Amino acid sequence: MSQKTFEIPAMQEALTALGNTSSSLIIEALRDTEQLPKPPAPVPPAMLYSSEQAMENSYQSAAVLMRQLADSILDWRQQLPKDAQPAIMAILYGGMQIKVHRLSQESFHGIRIEGTLNDSPCMMLAHQSTVQMLCYVEKLAKGASRRKIGFIIEGEETEV
């Protein structure tokens, strides 16, 4: 037997136990070869990522995402005219849209989103990979003051 193959008697036994037409055809094909090619070896992580930085980025916490988002909102707010403010819309799987009032890190990858959904207060717990954050500019009504967006990152609360 070559090192690139493995024996399959257990597979033949399992297929025989099924006893249907499909399994009979597979058993006949197996009798002709008695061996199947080995599945490919797993790809080492070093080949999946172009650099150490890329590999490190794939394991970043929700805190990293929220810190970068808060910094971006803070920088953006300084560039906007007085009658405009930055806003965040959390878009979840299935298209649900939450106007964000506060984001909180709940676990390494978990985010709590507090805001409004169809003008009703809501709270959603989500894995960071299931949420898209749309940042946009919101015009303020005449005389209205700018609204802050809250962030709770590693237990520390800030508003930007």
Backbone as JSON, one array per atom type, in Angstrom:
{
  "sequence": "MSQKTFEIPAMQEALTALGNTSSSLIIEALRDTEQLPKPPAPVPPAMLYSSEQAMENSYQSAAVLMRQLADSILDWRQQLPKDAQPAIMAILYGGMQIKVHRLSQESFHGIRIEGTLNDSPCMMLAHQSTVQMLCYVEKLAKGASRRKIGFIIEGEETEV",
  "N": [[0.85, -1.17, 0.0], [0.58, 2.2, -0.85], [1.96, 5.27, 0.54], [0.29, 7.33, 0.06], [-2.3, 6.57, 0.22], [-5.17, 5.11, 1.9], [-6.59, 2.33, 3.65], [-9.91, 0.98, 3.29], [-11.78, -0.75, 4.68], [-13.59, -0.36, 6.81], [-15.32, 1.55, 5.8], [-16.52, 0.11, 3.74], [-17.9, -1.81, 5.23], [-19.73, -0.18, 6.59], [-21.23, 0.84, 4.45], [-22.31, -1.51, 3.41], [-24.01, -2.21, 5.47], [-25.96, -0.28, 5.17], [-27.32, -1.05, 2.83], [-28.64, -0.08, 0.48], [-29.34, 0.93, -2.98], [-27.54, 2.94, -3.86], [-25.4, 2.65, -2.06], [-24.61, 0.08, -2.77], [-23.56, 0.44, -5.35], [-21.38, 2.06, -4.74], [-19.9, 0.29, -3.16], [-19.21, -1.66, -5.08], [-17.51, -0.13, -6.7], [-15.49, 0.34, -4.86], [-14.49, -2.22, -4.48], [-13.16, -2.62, -6.81], [-10.93, -0.96, -6.54], [-10.03, -1.02, -3.88], [-8.64, 0.81, -2.42], [-8.46, 4.23, -1.56], [-7.54, 7.59, -2.49], [-5.58, 9.47, -0.13], [-6.95, 12.05, 1.92], [-6.18, 15.55, 1.36], [-3.46, 17.06, 3.19], [-3.87, 19.24, 6.04], [-3.7, 22.77, 5.49], [-0.89, 24.61, 6.47], [-0.97, 27.27, 8.94], [0.83, 29.35, 8.33], [0.84, 29.47, 5.57], [-1.68, 30.35, 4.98], [-1.84, 33.02, 5.63], [-0.5, 36.11, 4.58], [1.34, 37.48, 6.05], [2.78, 37.95, 9.35], [1.4, 39.99, 10.59], [-1.1, 39.91, 9.28], [-2.05, 37.44, 10.19], [-2.22, 37.96, 12.92], [-4.17, 39.97, 12.92], [-6.47, 38.54, 12.31], [-7.33, 37.47, 14.67], [-8.22, 39.44, 16.39], [-9.77, 41.17, 19.11], [-13.14, 42.15, 20.09], [-12.82, 44.5, 21.44], [-10.68, 45.78, 20.18], [-11.78, 46.35, 17.67], [-13.87, 48.11, 18.47], [-12.42, 50.19, 19.72], [-10.99, 51.23, 17.54], [-13.15, 52.08, 15.99], [-14.32, 54.03, 17.69], [-12.21, 55.9, 17.82], [-12.11, 56.66, 15.13], [-14.66, 57.83, 14.82], [-14.43, 59.98, 16.6], [-12.35, 61.49, 15.38], [-13.64, 62.05, 12.96], [-15.87, 63.52, 13.8], [-14.71, 65.97, 14.52], [-14.16, 67.07, 12.06], [-16.57, 67.66, 10.89], [-19.25, 69.95, 10.01], [-20.95, 72.3, 12.26], [-23.68, 71.79, 12.19], [-24.04, 69.09, 11.83], [-23.58, 65.6, 12.6], [-21.71, 62.62, 13.46], [-23.0, 59.32, 12.98], [-23.93, 55.94, 13.78], [-24.96, 52.98, 12.24], [-25.9, 49.82, 13.02], [-25.78, 46.94, 11.22], [-27.24, 43.92, 11.01], [-27.15, 40.32, 10.53], [-29.49, 39.25, 8.19], [-30.49, 41.7, 7.71], [-31.46, 43.42, 9.68], [-31.56, 46.63, 11.17], [-30.02, 48.71, 13.44], [-30.04, 51.77, 15.03], [-27.32, 53.07, 16.51], [-26.72, 53.81, 19.92], [-25.06, 53.16, 21.98], [-22.17, 51.1, 22.29], [-20.9, 48.07, 23.56], [-18.29, 46.06, 24.8], [-18.71, 42.7, 25.3], [-17.55, 40.21, 25.52], [-14.65, 38.39, 24.38], [-15.15, 38.3, 21.59], [-17.69, 39.3, 21.58], [-20.33, 41.71, 21.27], [-22.37, 44.19, 22.68], [-25.12, 45.88, 21.54], [-26.72, 48.84, 21.9], [-29.55, 50.73, 21.21], [-31.87, 52.07, 18.85], [-34.56, 50.51, 17.19], [-36.63, 50.76, 14.59], [-37.61, 53.11, 15.82], [-38.0, 52.24, 18.44], [-36.65, 51.5, 21.66], [-33.88, 49.27, 21.96], [-31.83, 46.33, 22.57], [-29.1, 44.4, 21.56], [-27.25, 41.44, 21.54], [-24.33, 40.33, 20.02], [-22.05, 38.46, 17.95], [-18.96, 39.76, 16.92], [-18.36, 39.27, 14.24], [-20.75, 39.07, 12.96], [-21.89, 41.49, 12.56], [-22.21, 44.53, 10.8], [-20.91, 47.77, 10.72], [-22.2, 50.74, 9.85], [-21.11, 53.89, 9.27], [-22.25, 57.17, 9.21], [-23.22, 60.52, 8.15], [-25.29, 62.65, 9.95], [-27.7, 65.09, 9.66], [-28.36, 67.83, 11.79], [-31.29, 68.99, 13.46], [-32.5, 72.34, 13.48], [-31.13, 74.17, 16.09], [-30.75, 71.91, 17.67], [-28.64, 69.87, 19.76], [-25.46, 68.21, 19.45], [-25.39, 64.68, 19.57], [-23.86, 62.28, 21.62], [-21.98, 59.23, 21.16], [-21.87, 56.27, 22.91], [-19.29, 54.17, 24.27], [-18.27, 51.15, 25.7], [-15.48, 49.73, 26.65], [-13.5, 47.11, 27.55], [-14.48, 47.39, 30.17], [-14.29, 50.13, 30.61], [-15.96, 53.16, 30.28], [-16.71, 55.46, 27.72], [-17.61, 58.44, 25.94], [-18.07, 59.57, 22.67]],
  "CA": [[0.0, 0.0, 0.0], [1.37, 3.43, -0.94], [1.74, 6.2, 1.65], [-0.7, 8.32, -0.35], [-3.63, 5.97, 0.27], [-5.55, 4.46, 3.15], [-7.52, 1.23, 3.42], [-11.28, 1.41, 3.57], [-12.71, -1.81, 5.05], [-14.65, 0.15, 7.68], [-16.28, 2.23, 4.94], [-17.28, -0.93, 3.05], [-18.82, -2.4, 6.21], [-20.81, 0.79, 6.85], [-22.08, 0.91, 3.26], [-23.03, -2.77, 3.32], [-25.08, -2.15, 6.47], [-27.05, 0.55, 4.64], [-28.06, -1.95, 1.96], [-29.45, 0.53, -0.58], [-28.74, 0.89, -4.32], [-26.38, 3.83, -3.94], [-24.27, 2.06, -1.34], [-24.15, -1.08, -3.54], [-22.71, 0.95, -6.43], [-20.12, 2.52, -4.16], [-19.16, -0.9, -2.74], [-18.62, -2.24, -6.3], [-16.37, 0.71, -7.1], [-14.43, 0.14, -3.88], [-13.89, -3.54, -4.69], [-12.22, -2.49, -7.93], [-9.7, -0.26, -6.16], [-9.67, -1.4, -2.51], [-7.95, 1.91, -1.78], [-8.81, 5.57, -2.01], [-6.48, 8.56, -2.19], [-5.66, 10.13, 1.17], [-7.36, 13.45, 1.82], [-5.01, 16.43, 1.45], [-3.07, 17.49, 4.53], [-4.31, 20.61, 6.33], [-2.77, 23.83, 5.1], [-0.33, 25.26, 7.66], [-1.4, 28.66, 9.07], [1.77, 30.27, 7.69], [0.51, 29.59, 4.15], [-2.97, 31.02, 4.86], [-1.69, 34.44, 5.86], [0.65, 36.65, 3.86], [2.31, 38.02, 6.99], [2.44, 37.8, 10.77], [0.38, 41.01, 10.89], [-2.4, 39.43, 8.79], [-2.49, 36.38, 11.08], [-2.59, 38.6, 14.18], [-5.41, 40.7, 12.7], [-7.62, 37.64, 12.24], [-7.71, 37.07, 16.02], [-8.4, 40.61, 17.24], [-10.97, 41.17, 19.94], [-14.16, 43.18, 19.87], [-12.28, 45.75, 22.0], [-9.86, 46.41, 19.14], [-12.73, 46.89, 16.69], [-14.59, 49.25, 19.03], [-11.47, 51.29, 19.91], [-10.74, 51.83, 16.23], [-14.38, 52.76, 15.59], [-14.44, 55.23, 18.53], [-11.19, 56.86, 17.36], [-12.53, 57.17, 13.82], [-15.81, 58.71, 15.03], [-13.9, 61.19, 17.24], [-11.67, 62.26, 14.32], [-14.64, 62.47, 11.98], [-16.7, 64.56, 14.44], [-13.96, 67.23, 14.48], [-14.14, 67.58, 10.69], [-17.92, 67.95, 10.43], [-19.79, 71.27, 10.37], [-21.7, 72.33, 13.53], [-25.07, 71.3, 12.03], [-24.0, 67.67, 11.46], [-22.94, 64.72, 13.58], [-21.56, 61.24, 13.0], [-23.95, 58.34, 13.51], [-23.59, 54.55, 13.44], [-26.07, 52.05, 12.04], [-25.45, 48.43, 13.09], [-26.55, 46.11, 10.29], [-27.06, 42.54, 11.43], [-27.55, 39.26, 9.62], [-30.91, 39.31, 7.88], [-30.83, 43.07, 7.34], [-31.94, 44.24, 10.8], [-30.76, 47.84, 11.32], [-30.16, 49.36, 14.74], [-29.35, 53.05, 15.17], [-26.51, 52.83, 17.7], [-26.53, 54.83, 20.95], [-23.9, 52.72, 22.76], [-21.6, 49.78, 22.01], [-20.18, 47.56, 24.72], [-17.62, 44.77, 24.63], [-19.28, 41.74, 26.24], [-16.61, 39.09, 25.63], [-13.56, 38.61, 23.43], [-15.74, 38.6, 20.28], [-19.08, 39.71, 21.74], [-20.67, 43.13, 21.32], [-23.75, 44.56, 23.02], [-25.52, 47.06, 20.78], [-27.89, 49.51, 22.46], [-29.99, 51.76, 20.29], [-33.29, 52.04, 18.49], [-34.99, 49.73, 16.04], [-37.96, 51.31, 14.24], [-37.94, 54.11, 16.85], [-38.2, 51.62, 19.76], [-35.38, 51.14, 22.29], [-33.55, 47.84, 21.86], [-30.48, 45.89, 22.89], [-28.78, 43.17, 20.84], [-25.93, 40.84, 21.77], [-23.93, 39.73, 18.75], [-20.65, 38.19, 17.69], [-18.48, 40.87, 16.09], [-18.31, 38.93, 12.81], [-22.1, 39.07, 12.38], [-22.38, 42.87, 12.54], [-21.52, 45.54, 10.0], [-21.14, 49.1, 11.27], [-22.25, 51.79, 8.84], [-20.94, 55.22, 9.83], [-22.8, 58.14, 8.26], [-23.42, 61.86, 8.68], [-26.68, 62.95, 10.24], [-27.94, 66.54, 9.79], [-29.06, 68.19, 13.03], [-32.4, 69.94, 13.37], [-32.1, 73.68, 13.92], [-31.1, 74.34, 17.55], [-30.46, 70.64, 18.36], [-27.23, 69.68, 20.09], [-24.88, 66.95, 18.98], [-25.56, 63.5, 20.42], [-22.64, 61.48, 21.77], [-22.12, 57.78, 21.02], [-21.16, 55.65, 24.03], [-18.5, 52.95, 24.08], [-17.74, 50.51, 26.9], [-14.41, 48.86, 26.15], [-12.77, 46.51, 28.67], [-15.01, 47.94, 31.41], [-14.15, 51.59, 30.67], [-16.99, 53.82, 29.47], [-16.39, 56.77, 27.14], [-18.56, 58.95, 24.94], [-17.39, 60.33, 21.62]],
  "C": [[0.89, 1.24, 0.0], [1.06, 4.33, 0.24], [0.69, 7.25, 1.31], [-2.12, 7.76, -0.34], [-3.92, 5.44, 1.66], [-6.56, 3.37, 2.83], [-8.91, 1.62, 3.88], [-12.22, 0.28, 3.98], [-13.84, -1.31, 5.94], [-15.72, 0.86, 6.85], [-17.14, 1.2, 4.22], [-18.3, -1.56, 3.99], [-20.01, -1.47, 6.46], [-21.76, 0.85, 5.66], [-22.9, -0.36, 3.09], [-24.21, -2.77, 4.29], [-26.25, -1.3, 5.98], [-27.94, -0.24, 3.69], [-28.93, -1.28, 0.91], [-28.68, 0.52, -1.9], [-27.5, 1.74, -4.42], [-25.18, 3.21, -3.25], [-23.75, 0.83, -2.08], [-23.22, -0.65, -4.67], [-21.36, 1.41, -5.9], [-19.27, 1.33, -3.74], [-18.5, -1.56, -3.95], [-17.4, -1.45, -6.74], [-15.2, 0.51, -6.15], [-13.74, -1.2, -4.08], [-12.88, -3.49, -5.84], [-10.9, -1.87, -7.49], [-9.15, -0.72, -4.83], [-8.9, -0.3, -1.77], [-8.46, 3.22, -2.36], [-7.65, 6.51, -1.74], [-6.69, 9.15, -0.8], [-6.18, 11.55, 0.97], [-6.13, 14.35, 1.95], [-4.73, 16.82, 2.9], [-3.58, 18.9, 4.78], [-3.24, 21.62, 5.93], [-2.22, 24.49, 6.36], [-0.73, 26.73, 7.72], [-0.47, 29.64, 8.36], [1.45, 30.46, 6.21], [-0.83, 30.32, 3.95], [-2.85, 32.53, 4.95], [-0.42, 34.94, 5.18], [1.7, 37.21, 4.8], [1.86, 37.73, 8.41], [1.33, 38.77, 11.14], [-1.0, 40.53, 10.46], [-2.93, 38.34, 9.71], [-2.95, 36.98, 12.41], [-3.93, 39.32, 14.04], [-6.63, 39.79, 12.72], [-8.11, 37.23, 13.62], [-7.96, 38.26, 16.94], [-9.76, 40.58, 17.94], [-11.95, 42.24, 19.52], [-13.67, 44.52, 20.41], [-11.46, 46.49, 20.96], [-10.76, 47.07, 18.1], [-13.39, 48.16, 17.24], [-13.67, 50.44, 19.3], [-11.2, 52.0, 18.6], [-11.96, 52.61, 15.75], [-14.55, 54.06, 16.38], [-13.44, 56.3, 18.09], [-11.59, 57.48, 16.03], [-13.69, 58.15, 13.96], [-15.34, 60.04, 15.64], [-13.21, 62.09, 16.21], [-12.67, 62.84, 13.33], [-15.48, 63.62, 12.53], [-16.02, 65.93, 14.35], [-13.97, 67.86, 13.09], [-15.51, 68.01, 10.18], [-18.36, 69.37, 10.8], [-20.65, 71.16, 11.64], [-23.11, 71.77, 13.41], [-25.13, 69.84, 11.59], [-23.29, 66.88, 12.55], [-22.74, 63.34, 12.99], [-22.6, 60.35, 13.68], [-23.5, 56.95, 13.05], [-24.88, 53.76, 13.31], [-25.46, 50.64, 12.08], [-26.37, 47.61, 12.18], [-26.22, 44.66, 10.61], [-27.51, 41.58, 10.35], [-29.06, 39.32, 9.41], [-31.38, 40.72, 7.58], [-31.35, 43.94, 8.46], [-31.0, 45.43, 10.99], [-31.07, 48.52, 12.65], [-29.37, 50.66, 14.72], [-28.65, 53.02, 16.52], [-26.47, 54.06, 18.62], [-25.29, 54.49, 21.78], [-23.49, 51.33, 22.31], [-20.79, 49.35, 23.22], [-19.53, 46.22, 24.38], [-18.15, 43.83, 25.71], [-18.39, 40.53, 26.47], [-15.52, 39.35, 24.59], [-14.1, 39.0, 22.06], [-17.16, 39.16, 20.37], [-19.26, 41.21, 21.87], [-22.13, 43.28, 21.74], [-24.04, 45.87, 22.3], [-26.78, 47.61, 21.43], [-28.27, 50.62, 21.51], [-31.47, 51.71, 20.07], [-33.49, 51.25, 17.21], [-36.42, 50.16, 15.74], [-38.48, 52.24, 15.34], [-38.27, 53.52, 18.22], [-36.85, 51.28, 20.35], [-35.13, 49.63, 22.17], [-32.12, 47.6, 22.32], [-30.26, 44.56, 22.18], [-27.39, 42.72, 21.25], [-25.56, 40.1, 20.51], [-22.44, 39.42, 18.75], [-20.17, 39.26, 16.72], [-18.46, 40.54, 14.59], [-19.69, 38.95, 12.16], [-22.69, 40.47, 12.25], [-21.53, 43.71, 11.6], [-21.89, 46.89, 10.59], [-21.07, 50.12, 10.15], [-22.16, 53.13, 9.55], [-21.42, 56.22, 8.79], [-22.96, 59.48, 8.96], [-24.91, 62.13, 8.8], [-26.81, 64.47, 10.41], [-28.73, 66.79, 11.07], [-30.2, 69.15, 12.73], [-31.92, 71.28, 13.94], [-32.21, 73.77, 15.45], [-30.8, 73.06, 18.33], [-28.97, 70.54, 18.66], [-26.76, 68.32, 19.61], [-25.05, 65.85, 20.03], [-24.24, 62.73, 20.46], [-22.99, 60.01, 21.56], [-21.27, 57.16, 22.12], [-20.43, 54.38, 23.63], [-18.07, 52.45, 25.45], [-16.76, 49.45, 26.42], [-13.57, 48.42, 27.34], [-13.17, 47.17, 29.99], [-14.93, 49.45, 31.53], [-15.15, 52.26, 29.73], [-16.51, 55.19, 29.01], [-17.51, 57.16, 26.19], [-17.78, 59.77, 23.94], [-18.4, 61.02, 20.73]]
}
